[in-house]
Amino acid sequence: MKYYGQCFCGAIRYQLASEPNLVVLCHCSDCRRSAGAPMVAWAMFPESALTMTKGQPKTINSSSIAVRSFCADCGSGLFYRNATMLPGLVDVQTSTLDDPDALPPTLQVQVAERLSWMKHVHELPEFQRYPL
């Protein structure tokens, strides 16, 4: 199976040529801050499965042992690597996939850092579109 994805503006496209090892929702504060979101969905792949098909992301050190890659044009977060803890692996933000529904999360991690209101978010009223 192959998966394809891109950043928001389309300057960067990528392909994944394997099944993920794991698909998770991460609640850590680093993920929240880098994405500007209350959690981030990640799929972990062997580094060898990832091919850039258009453009190259910018990569920054997000901690002493981890790096995050994103589109320098639109800011979309794309990849996370930690060679110390996850050698040979790359985490891909699943919301950047062309079909994000193809890889639903199977567990949540870093829940010790989860925002308190996220535990009950499923209880909030729902609308199909923005209620104006």
C-alpha positions as CSV (number, residue, x, y, z in Angstrom):
1,M,0.0,0.0,0.0
2,K,1.2,3.5,-0.8
3,Y,0.1,6.7,0.9
4,Y,0.5,10.2,-0.4
5,G,0.4,13.6,1.2
6,Q,1.3,17.2,1.0
7,C,1.5,20.5,2.9
8,F,-1.3,23.0,2.9
9,C,0.0,25.0,-0.1
10,G,1.2,22.0,-2.1
11,A,4.9,23.1,-2.3
12,I,5.8,19.8,-0.6
13,R,4.5,16.4,-1.6
14,Y,5.6,13.0,-0.3
15,Q,4.9,9.3,-0.7
16,L,5.0,6.5,1.9
17,A,5.6,3.0,0.5
18,S,4.7,0.8,3.5
19,E,2.2,0.2,6.2
20,P,2.7,2.2,9.4
21,N,4.2,0.6,12.5
22,L,1.8,2.6,14.7
23,V,-0.8,5.4,14.4
24,V,-1.4,7.5,17.5
25,L,-2.9,10.8,18.8
26,C,-0.2,12.6,20.7
27,H,-1.1,15.1,23.5
28,C,2.4,16.3,24.4
29,S,3.0,20.0,24.8
30,D,5.7,20.0,22.1
31,C,3.3,18.6,19.5
32,R,0.5,21.0,20.6
33,R,2.8,24.0,20.4
34,S,4.4,23.1,17.1
35,A,1.0,22.3,15.5
36,G,-1.1,25.0,17.2
37,A,-3.6,22.3,18.0
38,P,-4.8,20.4,21.1
39,M,-3.3,17.1,19.8
40,V,-1.6,15.7,16.7
41,A,-2.2,12.5,14.9
42,W,1.0,10.7,13.8
43,A,1.7,7.6,11.8
44,M,5.1,6.0,12.4
45,F,6.9,4.6,9.3
46,P,10.3,3.2,8.5
47,E,12.4,6.1,7.3
48,S,13.1,4.2,4.1
49,A,9.4,4.3,3.2
50,L,9.3,8.1,2.9
51,T,10.1,9.7,-0.5
52,M,9.8,13.4,-1.2
53,T,8.1,13.8,-4.6
54,K,8.0,17.6,-4.7
55,G,10.0,20.2,-2.7
56,Q,12.0,19.8,0.5
57,P,10.8,20.6,4.0
58,K,12.6,22.8,6.4
59,T,13.9,21.0,9.5
60,I,14.5,22.4,12.9
61,N,15.8,20.9,16.2
62,S,12.7,20.9,18.5
63,S,14.7,19.5,21.4
64,S,18.1,18.2,22.1
65,I,17.3,14.8,20.4
66,A,14.4,15.5,18.1
67,V,13.8,17.3,14.8
68,R,10.6,18.5,13.2
69,S,10.1,19.2,9.5
70,F,7.6,21.6,8.0
71,C,6.8,23.6,4.9
72,A,8.8,26.8,4.9
73,D,6.1,28.4,2.7
74,C,2.9,27.7,4.5
75,G,4.1,26.3,7.8
76,S,2.4,22.9,7.7
77,G,4.0,20.5,10.1
78,L,4.9,17.3,8.3
79,F,7.5,15.0,10.0
80,Y,9.1,14.2,13.4
81,R,12.3,12.3,13.9
82,N,14.1,11.2,17.0
83,A,17.2,9.2,16.1
84,T,17.9,8.4,19.8
85,M,14.5,7.1,20.8
86,L,13.1,6.1,17.4
87,P,16.1,5.2,15.2
88,G,15.3,4.6,11.5
89,L,11.7,5.8,12.0
90,V,9.8,8.9,10.9
91,D,6.5,10.1,12.3
92,V,4.2,11.7,9.7
93,Q,1.3,14.0,10.6
94,T,-1.6,12.0,9.2
95,S,-3.7,15.1,8.7
96,T,-1.4,16.0,5.8
97,L,-2.2,12.7,4.0
98,D,-4.4,13.0,0.9
99,D,-6.7,10.5,2.6
100,P,-6.3,11.1,6.4
101,D,-9.2,8.6,7.0
102,A,-7.0,5.8,5.7
103,L,-4.9,5.7,8.9
104,P,-7.2,6.1,12.0
105,P,-5.4,6.3,15.3
106,T,-5.3,3.2,17.4
107,L,-4.2,4.7,20.7
108,Q,-3.4,8.0,22.5
109,V,0.0,8.8,23.9
110,Q,1.4,11.4,26.3
111,V,-2.0,11.7,28.0
112,A,-0.2,12.9,31.1
113,E,0.1,16.2,29.2
114,R,-3.4,16.2,27.7
115,L,-5.3,19.4,28.1
116,S,-8.0,18.8,30.7
117,W,-10.9,19.8,28.5
118,M,-9.8,17.3,25.8
119,K,-10.9,14.4,27.9
120,H,-14.6,15.4,27.5
121,V,-14.5,17.0,24.0
122,H,-16.8,14.3,22.6
123,E,-19.5,15.6,24.9
124,L,-19.7,19.0,23.2
125,P,-22.6,19.9,20.9
126,E,-21.8,19.1,17.2
127,F,-22.7,21.0,14.0
128,Q,-22.1,19.8,10.4
129,R,-20.8,23.3,9.5
130,Y,-19.9,26.5,11.4
131,P,-23.2,27.7,13.1
132,L,-23.8,31.3,12.1
